[in-house]
Amino acid sequence: MESFDLFGSPTARRQSANTDSARLISYMMPNSAPTDLVQLGSDLFYLAFSFDDHRTDTGSTSRTTDALVNWFHDFMYAITVGTQGCRFHDPYHRAAAELSQRIRELTPPKLWRRWLDLCQGVAWAAAWEAAQRHTGTPGTLDDFLLVRRDLGFATGATIHIEIAAELAVPESERYDLPVKAAVEAAEMLLCLDDDIYSYPKEHWQAEHEDRRMPHEPTAIPLLMREHGCGVTEAFHHLADLRNRIMLRAVRLAERVRSGQYHRDTRTLVDLSLGCVRAGLDWAPNAKRYTDPDGQSEVEIELVWTGITDRPLTTDAPAPYPTIAWWWDV
């Protein structure tokens, strides 16, 4: 990242280091994975956290939806043509083009094309989020869930598992409904857990930087509005939802594990569920969440005890149409 001059200041460099993306990706990957393939996932996560902070959340591209859409168009062009055809001066475009070039050289063509497609999904999700914020359009939690896996780059986690583990998942099985539902549920859990442990950081930043809390669309404010409740009750609603999804994901994974599926398909599902535990182990020690400015005498306490360890109140299907089909397969 330094070679592309992504760190415009010591603060930006510290913010990137505080994500501890290398540790997160190492938790997700099988121990036998080749180092150069694991490195691809680590580089993607460092890059994604950084452009989320400095392009989608702040800076000139964050001020209007059309500016962000144009930025993502150039991003997509850069990763499609690679380093030889990249004509842009933005260091994030050049870094992304170089990463895409390495992925193209080290993976089968179908996997590289799927990687490009997931980046397109991320761009669309970010554009939707920007439009919601800039227009003040009141979205619903179900609207948010529709884009959440792309918005949180969880789709990037699962495809980089596939890359690093050198899996050859049959295309006929990739879209088999129990397999697809299990992987999507795991991706959603990664993102909902992020919503839970990001909120204390965002609250801390609002207090210390004398600004308002981020507006919708994020899970906690959406739940507060939809249920007419305070922060603590919204946390309980979100924890209940993620626990219900967790139970469904485990049951789907058991079906895939005991079914007549290719070994690599079963491995993909198992590793995808392992990502959820990886996120839980990583977040409490990631300074991105516990010490965002690198100067705090007391680390931020992530909200878990008494909330995410509560027993399920119901294992009925989630009342959100965009994910309800996971309970139908």
Buried (B, 14 or more C-beta within 10 A) or exposed (E): BEEBEBBEEEEBBBBBBBBBBBBBBBBBBBEEBEEEBBBBBBBBBBBBBBBBBBBBBEBEBBEEBEBBBEBBEBBBBBBBBBEEEBEBEBBBBBBBBBBBBBBBEBBEEEBBEBBBEBBBBBBBBBBBBBBBBBEEEEBBBBBBBBBBBBBBBBBBBBBBBBBBBBBBBEEEBBEBEBBBBBBBBBBBBBBBBBBBBBBBBBBBBEEEEEEEBBEBBBBBBBBBBBEEBEBEEBBBBBBBBBBBBBEBBBBBBEBBBEEEBBEBBBBBBBBBBBBBEBBBEBBEEBBBBBBBBEEEEEEBEBBBEEBBEEEEEEEEBBEBEBBEEBBEB
